[in-house]
Amino acid sequence: MRDAKFARPLPPDADAPLPGRPALLGHGQQRNDGQELPTEEMVLNMGPSHPAMHGTVHLRLVLDGEKITSAGVSVGYLHRGFEKECEAHTWAENFPYTDRLNYVSPMLNNVGYALAVEKLLGVSAPARAQWIRMIVGELARLSDHLTYLGAQVMELGAFTPYFYVIKAREWVWDLLELVSGARLTHAYVRIGGVAADLPPDFAARTRETLERLSAVVEEFDRLITRNRIFMDRMQGVAVISADDAISHGWTGPCLRGSGVEYDVRKAHPYLFYDRVAFEIPIGANGDNMDRYLIRIEETRQSCAIIRQCLQQIEPGAIQLTDPRISLPTKAQAYNTIEGLINHFKLVVDGIEVPAGEVYSYTEAGNGELGFYLVADGSGRPVKCRCRPPCFMQMTALGHLLRGLNIADIIPTFDTLNMIGGECDR
């Protein structure tokens, strides 16, 4: 910086306009005749190739300077074709397609679809299979929330804490791989039960993992939640009232962040959720910070649920023995003609689900995951409609962004935790 004594003083008329040229006016200043200087809004396209738009989302922003006056949202296309694919395959063959809806917590999709088909059939899985579904489902919820927490802080510039929670997510994936044999897309749940029993040392390994995972979450909470920069970017930003959230069809952590105490596991218990104790965290302000804090607390609640499941689960069957629903054992299929025919019919023709229609819903990582199924008595569904929580939350993104600044887009979009595979079925 130059010393002040070397600065050359400006002439007294330095601010006067040059001869023949009008004076320059700033934004919103008025001319000498009292009229306001005309300004124009700018249209800015953000995405779909923007790194924070997750590859498919396109925002058409109308800006007044840095302020967003309106935002058009397009979720884009992944060309999954989930619903039409399901109509072309048997009921059991559709489990791998459910894995690819919310590919961050696929076990919860497996469970939701299986419960819907079993509702049509009028059957329930054995008790041990239901406990196992709860365990793997809550592990998947942990995976979902840990992924969100890491992405939320990383896209605000905090890269090191991202590795903390992703490390913990890898531990969760180790357990899910131990159970299903696959690390991400599991296809583990079956109509009438699950594919395989828990390994002998699974309970001990899970308890030890939950202790380490809980320590990471607490460390992450201490490091991030009260960080001054993080608070400024999250508190009071993108506020949505409970009434507006309900009108947009919100469920899950986002709805609970607006103060609505609704959780499918409590309001409409399924499996054995009525036999375990857990709290439903709710927010007070409906802002980005509340939606973040809800997921922090839900990781603690999921750990508590898993521990209770491990205490209460008892030995028993993991699959129905009804030959109309369940595949025979390998020994039966290889050594008896009845087992071979049974296996052939279930694989080629599929389970003959009675004609009818049903809607079944569960609490997935981002809210209510529903399946509307229509059967005509054959081995393939006539209709398999998915109600994904992410799509409903995306309908409110334009509403949330209106009046915010460009810098608020990323933290707001992250709190919705949009998963492209759910939005474009």
Buried (B, 14 or more C-beta within 10 A) or exposed (E): EEEEEEEEEEEEEEEEEEEEEEEEEEEEEEEEEEEEEEEEEEEEEBBBEBEBBBEBBBBBBBBEEEBBBBBEBEBBEBEBEBBEBBBEBBBBBBBBBBBBBBBBBBBBBBBBBBBBBBBBBEBBBBBBBBBBBBBBBBBBBBBBBBBBBBBBBBBBEBEEBBEBBBBBBEBBBEBBEBBBEBEBBBBBBBBBBBBBBBEEEBBEBBEEBBEEBBEBBEBBBEBBBEBEEBEEBBBEBBBBEBEBBBEBBBBBBBBBBBBBEBBBBBEEEBBBBEEBEBEBBBBEBBBBBBBBBBBBBBBBBBBBBBBBBBEEBEEEBBBBEEBBBBBBEEEBBEEEEEBBEBBEBBBEEBBBBEEBEBEBBBBBBBBBBBBBBBBEEBBBBBEBBBBBBBBBBBBBBBBBBBEBEBEBBBBBBBBBBBBBBBBBB
